[in-house]
Amino acid sequence: MSTSSTADGRILREVDADGRIVTVTLNNPGQRNSYDAAMRDGLARFLDEAAEDDDVTVVLLRGAEGVFSTGADMNNAYGWYGDKAAAGNGDRPAKGRPSQRRRLTVDRKSFGFYHNLMGFPKVVVGEISGYALGGGFEMALMADISVIARDTRIGMPAARFLGPALGSLHMFFHRLGPVLARRLLLTGDIVEASTVEHLGIFTETCDPAAVTARARYWAEKAAKMPADGVVIAKEAFRLVEQSQAYQGEEVASYLFHAFGTNLQFAPGEFNFVRTRAEHGTKEAFRLRDEHFHVPDPDVR
């Protein structure tokens, strides 16, 4: 087995001796494997290399230390848009949000990553545990075969401060169904995978201790398939999904995300970016959860 990593060590890659399975690990455990643009681009490079390698049939995608990913790093929400994201005239910095044109340009590239992952030509097996939130949730749903621990927390909590038109909307409605998709996006709820096990969203839902072994089992099964047959099948699957469910997805996802990052907040509504600037990221998350908490009367 050969191993390698990105320069900063936040993405790890292991290639099996026969080359048919590549394990790619999100390795930022101190931040629950959240990722910034550089880390996401490193993941994209390893995926591109796997796509171009004729010996590779399966990519096993996982997170370090029992956590898949909590999605985009929100320590600097506008940092995704670059150093000049909020610039005024010329190079003179100005306080404020990035321009809409900057959002659309950057978000088109960002969602290109997810678009490419949905159309990835090799089998993607997801080893999902701990947390799969935001972009991490999207990647978990994009896996061809996904093994998830019952206690994994899943959802799109960023909907609470960027609005419900967030992420790969076509995929959410297609994979989750319209009822669950609306529930998660309109409330920002985080739920345990066990509560949706009966819906068959993931290939297998199991005890946390079994996730690694079960994901490896599925990867090895898929790796025995004819490599050409897998690529042909993946292209056929993609064509079917594009014609039945994903029409317009490539544009809608980044377009509505760019709009969502320019929300105006009415008095009494929770503004995460402003709260984070005033209180810090950790306290902003606590205040967010406090703001959105509504006691459940538990009346059946």
Secondary structure, DSSP 4 states (H G I P E B T S, - for coil): -EEEE-TTSSEEEEE-TTSSEEEEEE--GGGTT-B-HHHHHHHHHHHHHHHH-TT--EEEEEEGGG--B--B--TTGGGGG-TTTTB-STT-B-SSPPPHHHHHHHHHHHHHHHHHHHT-SSEEEEEE-SEEETHHHHHHHH-SEEEEETT-EEE-TTHHHH-SS-S-HHHHHHHH-HHHHHHHHHH--EEEGGGGGGGT-SSEEE-GGGHHHHHHHHHHHHHTS-HHHHHHHHHHHHHHHHHHT-TTHHHHHHHHHHHHTT----TTS--HHHHHHHH-HHHHHHHHHHHH--------
